[in-house]
Amino acid sequence: MAKTTDNRTTDSLNEALTKTNPEDLDAFLEANAEKMLTQKKPFAAFMREKFREKSISQQRVFLAADISENYGYKLISEEKHTRQRDTILRLCLAAEFSLEEAQKALRTYNMPILYPRVPRDAVFIIAFNRKIYDIHRVDILLTEHNMPPLLPVQQ
């Protein structure tokens, strides 16, 4: 796939679809096969590919994300599903993802991407852009601005 951002790829697909007739659907799908999410488990495939690219172990990511290995493996393999967007963000921070990679991880997990108009999301965007991957440091930023932390508060 060409080195374009996912948003540009999505925008170009949307534009092409506005000009595509139903009878041209097969040709569209064939022409854009490499851009389509066709894996049965796209999140698992994406995360494993990124871990390989970055030469990091899942175990290290789970430890840094403060997620148990057992639960982490089930999340990554898509055996278990979470509704907690913060859990996916913790994995992305622990894996030292770029903002673009984190947005793709959220999208492939069917979670809302980070939106700059949401103050808490703005903190995460800054963290990814400034390579602040330590979850405790991100939690400090969040709590300093009266926002809920990623990790539950220890009593």
Secondary structure, DSSP 8 states (H G I E B T S, - for coil): --S--HHHHHHHHHHHHHT--GGGHHHHHHHTGGGS---SSHHHHHHHHHHHHHT--HHHHHHHHT--HHHHHHHHTTSS----HHHHHHHHHHTT--HHHHHHHHHHTT-----TTSHHHHHHHHHHHTT---HHHHHHHHHHTT---SS----
